[in-house]
Amino acid sequence: MSRFQNLIEQHTATLQQAVNAIHTRDFYAHWPEAPSGKIYGENANADGQQRFQEQLNNPFTRLQQTGSSNHGEETSPYGFPLGITYPVADANTLVANAVAAQQQWRSFSAAERAAILIECLEKATPHFFEIAYATQHTTGQGFVMAFQASGPHSYDRALEAIATGYYALTSFDTERTWVKPMGKMEVTVNKKFYAVPKGVNVTVGCSTFPIWNSVPGMFASLITGNATIAKVHPKVVYPLAILVASMQQTLRELGVNPHIVQLGVPSPEVPLTVELINHADVKTVDYTGSSAFGTQIEQLCAAQGKVCFTEKAGVNCMIVESTNNIDAVLDNMAFSVVLYSGQMCTAPQNFFIPKAGVKEGEVVVPFDEVVARFIGKIDAIVNNEKMGPSTLGAIQNTGTIDRVAKANTLGLTVLRSSSTIAQPGFDAAQTSTPLVLQADANQQDIYEQEWFGPISFVVPVDSFEQAVEIVANTVKKHGALTTSCYTTDSAKQQHAEEALIYAGAPVAFNFTGPIWINQSSAFSDFHGAGANPAGNASFADLTFVTSRYNTIGVRSIG
Amino acid sequence: MSRFQNLIEQHTATLQQAVNAIHTRDFYAHWPEAPSGKIYGENANADGQQRFQEQLNNPFTRLQQTGSSNHGEETSPYGFPLGITYPVADANTLVANAVAAQQQWRSFSAAERAAILIECLEKATPHFFEIAYATQHTTGQGFVMAFQASGPHSYDRALEAIATGYYALTSFDTERTWVKPMGKMEVTVNKKFYAVPKGVNVTVGCSTFPIWNSVPGMFASLITGNATIAKVHPKVVYPLAILVASMQQTLRELGVNPHIVQLGVPSPEVPLTVELINHADVKTVDYTGSSAFGTQIEQLCAAQGKVCFTEKAGVNCMIVESTNNIDAVLDNMAFSVVLYSGQMCTAPQNFFIPKAGVKEGEVVVPFDEVVARFIGKIDAIVNNEKMGPSTLGAIQNTGTIDRVAKANTLGLTVLRSSSTIAQPGFDAAQTSTPLVLQADANQQDIYEQEWFGPISFVVPVDSFEQAVEIVANTVKKHGALTTSCYTTDSAKQQHAEEALIYAGAPVAFNFTGPIWINQSSAFSDFHGAGANPAGNASFADLTFVTSRYNTIGVRSIG
């Protein structure tokens, strides 16, 4: 009997619910998304805030790993340095730790690994509020988004990867007495099948969703028997450091080598990413970030025959053709633009609107009126003192501020100017409200680039069909995480659906109310189609887990 | 209701049995392997032979595809030209046909595609005997092997790919009404999930197992909605031409565009392979063949971000340490060497035997005696008039004859000389009996190369552990399709099992009786570990099918 039998039994229901959810694609959340004291404890917020305050300007000492130096360069987008330092180790040290830890980890069964990993997540749940503050003050997200994205939504994505891996690993029986009838005799062979992990994983994280974008690759690697090194962005270390430190502590308490998961902290002297990827014992790589560096990493991996999953940049498009309620449509569109100042990989950038206007039931709302009301909706959110600052958040990277300035020099009609916005309590916050420009349909050289951040383009088109053609081409040439259409015409919807799906992007129709295309739900929505230039990863399809191991057989007679 | 409803119902039991078999890894064969008139019809052999004779020296006119020229260059290894010509089309034509056919094919459900593909196989079953003669006289296999390998065993591998693909495609529900509770309200989203095929597949076949090695990639591509082009070896066209022609005819009768499967016939003017792989609409590639060309193809695919599954060459090793019945061991080893003159990718090449001898129960059989009896067993099969010629078959490629000559010049001790052997009825047959050489353990530069064909090395070793270390290194450096050990010591077995499995090769222990490590059973044995330099393909694990499509979601409200 497994020495983890109690743990397996304790987490069986969670695992089974998660596996069931990935099959049905129904709504499922193991961790409620509300940052509520009723759910997470009345003192949870205050405790988290206190731990955050205590950590500021101090070394981060919770990891079960050492470094040859200490380094930290995080600054809150809300305008103050964090002053935290982390242990920095070189690639050889991290990989050697990982290889050593893997020897034990790969010998565990899928059920054992699933139980241990779920236990790690459960034990790390009390850190949600500290993680939220850490995320807010590294990424610039508003507090609620920071809580949801780095806490419950991330943990659910991690659980999804565990469940998908468990499902794949248990798809084939691991032992079989094989009996082949041969006329009057028969041959009996005892068979065993090992899921042999490919080897050490490196997950290269990003600066905007440091946990959400990293845990799928990390947990997909772990459930399939590999050790993982979470290489963080130098300016966004703290959130994932909390999770990794908690996991390492839980693992140590369980008698498992904690180095199956390590934090890879870069410094100016130890940039780490390329060194890790080129290490002979690193066999799989996950990457979220810019297209340029992502393409370089893909090529490094391809040349060495390594498995590489990427989520790079894309250009997300919306088409507005007809609706029964244009007010609800524009509310939804505006919120998608304002949310985290357009710094989500799923945020829409280009809005295609027929020159002849948008049909609302039997009425046609003229193009100019649609645009004016869209801008008005954005203004209403931005200028709402309660909602605006917390929805916009702050700008993570000064490059994004520069990009807004550059967009202003394109010579396009400015439909809405960008400005700063006050973040109460944070006078030095780096902010930028949405810039909305109008481009002609033939200015594809401009609007088919990714303008990451609070920059959008309204593009008047001759027809819905023209818009679909442009969007499908954008998807094929430049990639996309999301596409979206508003139409009440079922034939048009069917046409767009097939054109966009077979171009390689997911598509959302007629989103209104409290759901936005920026969102992607664990267990139900595959995040990243894996089928266009925005990346080959999909959280979490079967390939995302099965590419991390091989099934190898042992046959014996007697 | 599907217009293929009857077909789906007709083949449901076959599909379910196959899916069940891939789960349990138990023995399963949909097509009995015996070339028996009782199973396949009393006239089946005579009819097949007649069709073969009628096809000789005539154009092959059964395909539903045309060419810009006709070409054929097949010669039987048994010593006569086949004189058959095939339509040759260029890469652009073949890919354009495939793209056009895919539009319809991708719209079918997994159940529809599975039923149609099983119907294709069932309708092609009456061709088993003609396929056997075609295989014998292109590959040089003996008739019974040719029947089994290209007929029932191939069709079972095809069915396995269908079943694995069907299992993967049906792992996630394709439609869901998703309801997210949000306090007192809820959000409802209608979700659909498309399995979007990556695009046209090219399967590059080999000269020794032209159907068996090609159908897994072809059927894995087809079940996942892609069209496939089976690019054949210029000297081994006929066997797969029969299957593809039969499939095309069945598809046409079902109202399905037959160009979802096409034969790619090369000619000196149209070499085809690289042109096909470089075509923008070709998205996945399967390859079986030499390591040099395979590595070139892997690099071509990597540079273009295409999925590439390879089975290249490996160096298969056996270790003989102890047994309760050395006679049975040597019988088994000898047959593995003689079978198809070592022209199987799974055939053992290197035999590691302790200098101190092999333990048989309490007795130690000295090294020299083990070797002498091993050679004696080979001689007994080779010189058996009934068994020898049909087991050895003929040599497919004159390069293999040259390789035997080269091996003779290595300066190693010749334990058994190679010679020709008479193939009754075929005076001009190209044959070569096994050459067995003795090498020192430190002559790895010689015996760690692949010596494809009837060439083996006996290597005396100091210990079992030394042998395991050498074999594990061979697997890691040069790849292997199989490894094998004979030992009665359970601790030694456990040590070898872990060392070889984690090196990345399957391992067989103590094979005696009518089962040989050369064999790999559909539905139970994963062929190709996918984890060592011998290739990244595994027939048929989940990655082998899931890498051929992406799951992309449609969300809609209202």
Interface residues (C-beta under 8 A of the other chain):
Chain A: I22 H23 T24 R25 D26 F27 R106 Y167 A168 S171 F172 D173 R176 W178 V179 K180 P181 M182 M185 V187 V189 K191 F193 Y194 V196 K198 E298 Q299 A302 A303 G305 Q493 E497 I501 Y502 G504 A505 P506 V507 A508 F509 N510 F511 T512 G513 P514 I515 S521 S524 D525 F526 A529 G530 A531 N536 S538 D541 L542 T543 T546 S547 N550 T551 I552 G553 V554 R555 S556 I557 G558
Chain B: I22 H23 T24 R25 D26 F27 R106 Y167 A168 S171 F172 D173 R176 W178 V179 K180 P181 M182 M185 V187 V189 K191 F193 Y194 V196 K198 E298 Q299 A302 A303 G305 Q493 E497 I501 Y502 G504 A505 P506 V507 A508 F509 N510 F511 T512 G513 P514 I515 S521 S524 D525 F526 A529 G530 A531 N536 S538 D541 L542 T543 T546 S547 N550 T551 I552 G553 V554 R555 S556 I557 G558
